[in-house]
Amino acid sequence: MAKGNVRKKALFRHAKRRAKVRYDLQLSVDNHNEIVRLIQLQKGKCLGSQSNRVSHWEIEYKGKILHVVYDKLRKQVVTFLPRQNQLERS
């Protein structure tokens, strides 16, 4: 198995766990792809860049406001940030 594939799978597992714990969201591959598509279409709010390839987004998905970290090189949500981060911004 290619090293990149292993990394992508590990990132997905991490994001899936964080989505469940932080937003009570069961993240499937289809859900993940829908969120990625919203980011790619700029349907959310970009909160800033962490680097040239990693950015923070606020996305509305299934009635919830999600704060996610997105890796544009891998076209993947890396993690879901905790809810308290949302409240601190307000």
C-alpha positions in Angstrom: 0.0 0.0 0.0 1.3 3.4 -0.9 2.4 5.7 2.0 0.0 8.4 0.9 -2.9 6.1 1.1 -2.0 5.0 4.6 -1.8 8.7 5.7 -5.2 9.5 4.1 -6.8 6.6 5.9 -5.3 7.6 9.2 -6.5 11.2 8.7 -10.0 10.0 7.9 -10.1 7.8 11.0 -9.0 10.8 13.1 -11.6 13.1 11.6 -14.3 10.5 12.0 -13.5 10.1 15.7 -13.4 13.9 16.3 -16.7 14.4 14.4 -18.4 11.9 16.7 -17.0 13.2 19.9 -17.2 16.9 19.2 -20.4 17.2 17.1 -22.2 13.8 17.5 -21.8 13.4 13.8 -21.4 9.9 12.2 -18.9 10.7 9.5 -19.1 8.4 6.5 -17.1 8.6 3.4 -20.1 10.2 1.7 -20.6 12.8 4.5 -16.9 13.6 4.3 -17.0 14.1 0.6 -20.1 16.4 0.9 -18.2 18.5 3.5 -15.1 18.6 1.2 -17.3 19.7 -1.7 -18.8 22.5 0.3 -15.3 23.8 1.1 -14.2 23.4 -2.5 -17.2 25.4 -3.6 -16.5 28.0 -0.9 -20.0 27.5 0.6 -18.6 28.0 4.1 -16.5 30.7 5.7 -12.7 30.5 5.6 -11.5 31.4 9.0 -7.8 31.6 8.0 -4.9 29.6 6.8 -2.5 27.5 8.8 -0.1 27.0 5.9 -0.2 27.0 2.1 -2.2 23.8 2.1 -4.1 23.8 5.4 -7.0 26.1 6.3 -9.7 26.4 8.9 -13.4 26.5 7.8 -16.8 27.1 9.4 -19.3 25.0 7.5 -23.0 24.5 8.0 -23.9 20.8 7.5 -27.1 19.0 8.5 -28.2 21.9 10.7 -24.9 22.1 12.6 -22.2 24.7 12.4 -18.9 22.8 12.1 -15.4 24.1 12.5 -13.0 22.0 10.4 -9.4 21.9 9.4 -9.1 21.2 5.6 -6.0 20.0 3.7 -6.3 21.1 0.1 -3.4 18.9 -1.1 -5.1 15.7 0.1 -8.6 17.2 -0.5 -9.5 16.0 3.0 -10.9 17.2 6.3 -8.1 16.7 8.8 -10.0 17.3 12.0 -13.1 18.8 13.6 -12.3 21.5 16.1 -14.0 21.6 19.5 -17.2 23.5 20.0 -15.8 25.9 22.5 -13.6 27.3 19.7 -16.8 28.5 18.1 -18.0 30.2 21.3 -14.7 32.0 21.9 -14.9 33.6 18.4 -18.4 35.1 19.1 
